[in-house]
Amino acid sequence: MKLENDLLLRVARGEQVARPPVWLMRQAGRILPEYRALRASLSGFKELVETPALAAEVTLQPVDILGVDAAIIFSDILVIPEAMGLTYEMVEKRGPLFPQTIKTAADVDQLLSGEAAAAELRYVYDALAITKKNLAGRVPLIGFAGAPWTILAYMVEGSGSKTFSKARKLLYREPALAHLLLQKITDTTIAYLKQKVHHGADLIQLFDSWAGILSPAQYRTFAIPYLRQLVVALEPLVPVTVFAKDAWFAVPDLAELPCHVIGLDWTQDPREVRNRIGYGKALQGNLDPCQLYAEPAEIHRVTTEMLKAFGTQHIANLGHGVYPDTPLDGVRAFIGAVKAYRY
C-alpha cells in the first residue's frame, strides 16, 4: 500500500524533503486523555500490551489526535525476555520487576531463543496487523525492540537501577556467559523483528536505554557487535534507527553500523555529531523532554532553533520519551513548530 505521508522513510533513506518528519517516543501514553481513560478500565499495563485490538487502538491515538508523521506500535521491550521464559511484572510507580533473574549458566541454558521464542509473541504481530490495516496508509508504522545489552541488564538485575551493578559485574566476572546470553537475546530479537516487518512495520528502532552506564570499551565489546548483527539482519528489509541513550562516546561506533538513522538524546549537540559522522546517516532527536513544560511560544522558539542546528536529514523527536505529566499543549506546540518549519 502506498503511503500518503512517507516523510519519515524518505529522510531515513537519505532523500530530500521540504520539512522534517516528527513523532515522539512514548507518544502513545499518558499524555493523552483518551489513553488514560482506556488504561483505567484495564487490570494493568500488561493487559494493554497483550490485547492486540487495544494495543492497536492506543497506537493510532497520536496519529488521530496529534497528527504525528509516524505511528509506533504500543508494546514493551521486555516482551523479549518474557518470550524467552523470564516473566516480568509491571509495578505501578516502580516499573518492571523480574521475580526470577539470570544468575548462572544453567539459567541461560534453560532460556528459549531464536524463532521458537519469537513465536510466543503472536499478540504483538496481531497488534501490528490490526494497526496497519486501520492506518490505511496514512503514515508509516514503527516497530521496535530493546538492544541486547539493555535486555540483558534487566534480565540480570531484575528491575531498573541507577547503576545496574549486578549486570555490569557479570560482564567483568563472567564475560563468556554474558556473551552467551547476549547472543540468545540477539537471535530472538532478530526473529522477532523480522516478524514485525512481515506484519507491517515500515521502520525498526532499537532502544539501548542503558547504553550510557557502560564504559566505551565495554560498550564496544558487549553492545556494538550485537547491534551490528541486528542491523545487518534487518537493514535489507526496512530502515533501522539505533538510539543509544547517554552514549555520546559511542557515536563513531554507531556511525560505522549499517543503520539508516542515529537517535540523539538531549545532552548531545547535533552540530558536533554531524561534524563527526558527516551526512551518510539521518539523525533523530533531540529536544529535552522537559522543554515541553514551557510556554507554547517558548517551545516553538526552541524547537525552531533545534531544527536549524540539525539541518537536513533530520527526524524531529525528543531526546527521550515524553514524560507522563507533560502538558498536551506543550506536545502540540512542539509538533506544530516542526510541521511549520521549512528547509
C-alpha positions as CSV (number, residue, x, y, z in Angstrom):
1,M,0.0,0.0,0.0
2,K,1.4,3.4,-1.0
3,L,1.8,5.8,2.0
4,E,0.1,9.1,1.9
5,N,2.8,10.6,4.2
6,D,6.2,8.9,3.8
7,L,8.4,11.7,5.2
8,L,9.9,9.5,7.8
9,L,11.0,6.8,5.4
10,R,12.3,9.3,2.8
11,V,14.5,11.0,5.4
12,A,15.7,7.6,6.7
13,R,16.7,6.7,3.1
14,G,18.6,10.0,2.7
15,E,16.1,11.7,0.3
16,Q,15.4,15.4,0.3
17,V,12.2,16.6,1.9
18,A,10.5,20.0,2.5
19,R,10.4,19.7,6.3
20,P,11.5,17.2,9.0
21,P,9.0,14.5,9.9
22,V,8.0,14.5,13.6
23,W,7.0,11.8,16.1
24,L,7.6,11.4,19.8
25,M,9.0,8.4,21.8
26,R,6.2,7.3,24.2
27,Q,3.7,9.3,22.1
28,A,1.1,6.6,22.8
29,G,0.6,7.1,26.5
30,R,-0.5,9.1,29.5
31,I,-0.1,12.5,27.8
32,L,-3.4,11.7,26.0
33,P,-6.7,11.7,28.0
34,E,-8.0,9.0,25.6
35,Y,-5.2,6.7,26.7
36,R,-5.8,7.4,30.4
37,A,-9.5,6.6,30.0
38,L,-8.7,3.3,28.4
39,R,-6.0,2.3,30.7
40,A,-8.2,3.0,33.8
41,S,-10.6,0.3,32.6
42,L,-8.0,-2.4,32.5
43,S,-6.3,-4.6,35.1
44,G,-2.8,-3.3,34.3
45,F,-0.2,-2.3,31.7
46,K,0.4,-5.8,30.5
47,E,-3.2,-6.4,29.6
48,L,-3.0,-3.4,27.3
49,V,0.3,-4.7,25.7
50,E,-1.1,-8.3,25.3
51,T,-4.5,-7.4,23.8
52,P,-4.0,-6.7,20.1
53,A,-7.1,-4.6,19.5
54,L,-6.3,-2.4,22.5
55,A,-2.6,-2.0,21.6
56,A,-3.6,-1.1,18.1
57,E,-6.1,1.5,19.4
58,V,-3.6,3.3,21.5
59,T,-1.0,3.1,18.7
60,L,-3.4,5.0,16.5
61,Q,-4.4,7.7,19.0
62,P,-1.4,10.0,18.5
63,V,-1.9,9.8,14.7
64,D,-5.5,10.7,15.0
65,I,-5.2,13.3,17.8
66,L,-1.8,14.9,17.4
67,G,-1.1,14.5,13.7
68,V,2.3,13.0,14.0
69,D,4.2,11.7,11.0
70,A,4.5,8.1,12.2
71,A,2.8,5.6,14.5
72,I,4.9,3.4,16.8
73,I,3.4,0.1,17.9
74,F,2.3,0.1,21.5
75,S,4.3,-2.6,23.2
76,D,7.2,-3.1,25.6
77,I,10.9,-4.0,25.2
78,L,10.5,-6.6,27.9
79,V,8.3,-8.9,25.9
80,I,11.6,-10.5,24.6
81,P,12.8,-11.9,28.0
82,E,9.3,-13.0,28.7
83,A,9.1,-14.9,25.4
84,M,12.5,-16.5,26.4
85,G,11.0,-17.7,29.6
86,L,11.8,-14.9,32.1
87,T,8.5,-13.3,33.1
88,Y,8.2,-9.8,34.4
89,E,5.6,-7.7,36.3
90,M,4.9,-4.1,35.7
91,V,4.6,-2.5,39.1
92,E,2.8,0.8,39.3
93,K,5.1,3.8,40.1
94,R,8.1,1.4,40.3
95,G,8.5,-0.1,36.8
96,P,9.4,-3.6,35.7
97,L,10.2,-6.4,38.2
98,F,11.5,-9.8,37.4
99,P,10.7,-12.4,40.1
100,Q,13.4,-14.6,38.7
101,T,16.7,-13.4,37.3
102,I,19.7,-14.8,35.4
103,K,22.4,-15.8,37.8
104,T,24.1,-18.9,36.3
105,A,24.9,-20.7,33.1
106,A,22.1,-23.1,33.9
107,D,19.7,-20.2,33.9
108,V,20.9,-19.2,30.4
109,D,20.7,-22.8,29.1
110,Q,17.1,-23.0,30.1
111,L,16.0,-20.0,28.1
112,L,14.1,-20.3,24.8
113,S,15.7,-18.4,22.0
114,G,15.5,-17.6,18.3
115,E,12.4,-18.3,16.2
116,A,10.9,-20.6,18.9
117,A,10.9,-17.7,21.4
118,A,9.7,-15.2,18.9
119,A,6.8,-17.4,18.1
120,E,5.5,-16.7,21.6
121,L,4.8,-13.1,20.7
122,R,1.8,-13.6,18.4
123,Y,-0.1,-10.9,20.2
124,V,2.4,-8.3,19.1
125,Y,2.2,-9.4,15.5
126,D,-1.6,-9.3,15.6
127,A,-1.5,-5.8,17.0
128,L,0.8,-4.7,14.1
129,A,-1.5,-6.3,11.5
130,I,-4.6,-4.5,13.0
131,T,-2.8,-1.2,13.3
132,K,-1.5,-1.4,9.7
133,K,-5.0,-2.1,8.4
134,N,-6.5,0.8,10.4
135,L,-3.8,3.2,9.4
136,A,-4.9,2.7,5.8
137,G,-1.6,4.1,4.5
138,R,-1.7,7.4,6.3
139,V,1.7,7.3,7.9
140,P,4.5,4.7,8.4
141,L,4.4,2.2,11.3
142,I,7.5,1.8,13.5
143,G,8.4,-1.4,15.2
144,F,10.9,-1.6,18.0
145,A,12.9,-3.7,20.4
146,G,15.4,-3.2,23.2
147,A,19.0,-3.6,22.3
148,P,20.6,-6.8,23.6
149,W,22.7,-5.1,26.3
150,T,19.7,-3.3,27.7
151,I,17.7,-6.5,27.7
152,L,20.5,-8.4,29.5
153,A,20.7,-5.6,32.1
154,Y,17.0,-6.2,33.1
155,M,17.3,-10.0,33.0
156,V,20.3,-10.0,35.3
157,E,19.4,-7.0,37.5
158,G,15.7,-7.9,37.9
159,S,14.5,-4.3,37.8
160,G,15.5,-0.8,36.9
161,S,18.6,0.5,38.6
162,K,20.8,3.6,38.8
163,T,24.0,1.5,38.4
164,F,23.0,-1.9,37.1
165,S,25.9,-3.2,39.1
166,K,24.8,-6.9,39.0
167,A,24.5,-6.8,35.2
168,R,27.8,-5.0,34.9
169,K,29.5,-7.4,37.3
170,L,28.5,-10.2,35.0
171,L,30.5,-8.6,32.2
172,Y,33.6,-8.4,34.2
173,R,33.4,-11.7,36.1
174,E,31.8,-14.0,33.6
175,P,32.2,-12.4,30.1
176,A,31.7,-15.7,28.3
177,L,28.4,-16.2,30.0
178,A,27.4,-12.6,29.2
179,H,28.2,-13.2,25.5
180,L,26.2,-16.4,25.5
181,L,23.2,-14.6,26.9
182,L,23.6,-11.6,24.6
183,Q,23.7,-14.0,21.6
184,K,20.5,-15.7,22.7
185,I,18.8,-12.3,23.1
186,T,20.1,-11.2,19.7
187,D,18.9,-14.3,17.9
188,T,15.5,-13.9,19.5
189,T,15.3,-10.2,18.7
190,I,16.2,-10.8,15.0
191,A,13.5,-13.4,14.6
192,Y,11.0,-11.1,16.5
193,L,11.8,-8.0,14.4
194,K,11.6,-9.9,11.1
195,Q,8.1,-10.9,12.1
196,K,7.3,-7.3,12.9
197,V,8.4,-6.3,9.4
198,H,6.4,-9.2,8.0
199,H,3.3,-7.9,9.8
200,G,3.6,-4.3,8.7
201,A,6.5,-2.4,10.4
202,D,8.0,0.1,7.9
203,L,11.0,1.1,10.1
204,I,12.6,-0.5,13.1
205,Q,14.0,1.3,16.1
206,L,16.5,-0.3,18.6
207,F,16.4,1.2,22.0
208,D,19.7,0.9,24.0
209,S,18.2,2.6,27.1
210,W,21.2,1.7,29.4
211,A,24.0,2.2,26.9
212,G,25.4,5.2,28.9
213,I,26.2,3.1,32.0
214,L,28.9,1.2,30.2
215,S,32.5,2.4,29.6
216,P,33.4,2.9,25.9
217,A,35.5,-0.3,26.0
218,Q,32.7,-2.3,27.5
219,Y,30.2,-0.9,25.0
220,R,32.4,-1.8,22.1
221,T,32.7,-5.4,23.5
222,F,29.2,-6.1,24.8
223,A,26.9,-3.9,22.8
224,I,28.2,-2.9,19.4
225,P,28.7,-6.5,18.0
226,Y,25.2,-7.4,18.8
227,L,23.7,-4.2,17.5
228,R,25.6,-4.9,14.3
229,Q,24.1,-8.4,14.0
230,L,20.6,-6.9,14.4
231,V,21.1,-4.1,11.9
232,V,22.7,-6.3,9.3
233,A,19.8,-8.7,9.5
234,L,17.2,-6.0,9.2
235,E,18.5,-3.2,7.0
236,P,17.9,-5.1,3.8
237,L,14.2,-5.2,4.7
238,V,13.5,-1.7,6.2
239,P,15.4,1.3,7.5
240,V,16.8,0.9,11.0
241,T,17.3,3.5,13.8
242,V,19.7,3.0,16.7
243,F,19.1,5.1,19.8
244,A,21.8,4.6,22.5
245,K,20.8,6.9,25.3
246,D,23.6,8.7,27.1
247,A,26.2,7.0,24.9
248,W,27.8,10.2,23.4
249,F,31.1,8.3,23.4
250,A,29.7,5.7,21.0
251,V,28.8,8.0,18.1
252,P,31.7,6.9,16.0
253,D,31.0,3.3,16.6
254,L,27.3,3.7,15.8
255,A,28.2,5.6,12.7
256,E,30.0,2.5,11.4
257,L,26.9,0.4,11.7
258,P,24.9,0.0,8.5
259,C,21.9,1.6,10.2
260,H,20.0,4.5,8.5
261,V,19.3,6.7,11.5
262,I,21.1,7.5,14.8
263,G,19.0,8.9,17.6
264,L,20.4,11.5,19.9
265,D,19.5,12.3,23.5
266,W,19.2,15.9,24.7
267,T,22.7,16.1,26.0
268,Q,24.2,15.8,22.6
269,D,25.0,18.7,20.2
270,P,23.6,17.9,16.7
271,R,26.2,20.1,15.0
272,E,29.0,18.3,16.7
273,V,27.6,14.9,15.9
274,R,27.1,15.9,12.3
275,N,30.7,17.2,12.1
276,R,31.9,13.8,13.4
277,I,29.9,11.5,11.2
278,G,29.1,13.5,8.1
279,Y,25.9,13.2,6.1
280,G,25.8,9.5,5.5
281,K,23.0,8.9,8.0
282,A,19.9,10.7,9.2
283,L,19.8,12.0,12.8
284,Q,16.9,11.8,15.1
285,G,16.1,13.9,18.2
286,N,16.8,15.6,20.5
287,L,14.7,18.2,22.3
288,D,14.9,17.9,26.1
289,P,11.5,16.3,27.2
290,C,11.3,18.9,30.0
291,Q,11.3,21.7,27.4
292,L,7.6,20.7,26.8
293,Y,6.7,22.1,30.3
294,A,7.5,25.6,29.0
295,E,5.0,28.0,27.4
296,P,4.0,27.2,23.8
297,A,5.7,30.2,22.4
298,E,9.0,29.3,24.0
299,I,8.6,25.7,22.9
300,H,8.1,26.9,19.3
301,R,11.2,29.1,19.5
302,V,13.5,26.4,21.0
303,T,12.2,23.8,18.6
304,T,12.9,26.0,15.6
305,E,16.5,26.6,16.9
306,M,16.9,22.8,17.3
307,L,15.8,22.2,13.7
308,K,18.2,24.8,12.4
309,A,21.0,23.1,14.4
310,F,20.3,19.7,12.8
311,G,19.9,20.9,9.3
312,T,18.6,18.4,6.8
313,Q,18.5,14.6,7.1
314,H,16.7,15.0,10.5
315,I,13.8,13.3,12.1
316,A,12.4,15.6,14.8
317,N,11.8,14.0,18.2
318,L,12.6,14.3,21.8
319,G,15.9,13.2,23.4
320,H,13.9,10.6,25.3
321,G,10.3,9.5,25.8
322,V,7.7,12.1,26.6
323,Y,7.0,12.3,30.4
324,P,3.6,11.2,31.6
325,D,2.6,14.6,33.1
326,T,3.7,16.6,30.1
327,P,1.1,19.2,29.2
328,L,-0.7,18.4,26.0
329,D,-0.4,22.0,24.9
330,G,3.4,21.6,25.1
331,V,3.3,18.5,22.9
332,R,1.1,20.2,20.4
333,A,3.4,23.3,20.3
334,F,6.4,21.1,19.5
335,I,4.6,19.2,16.8
336,G,3.2,22.4,15.3
337,A,6.6,24.1,15.3
338,V,8.1,21.2,13.3
339,K,5.3,21.0,10.8
340,A,5.5,24.7,10.2
341,Y,9.3,24.6,9.5
342,R,10.7,24.6,6.0
343,Y,14.1,24.0,4.8
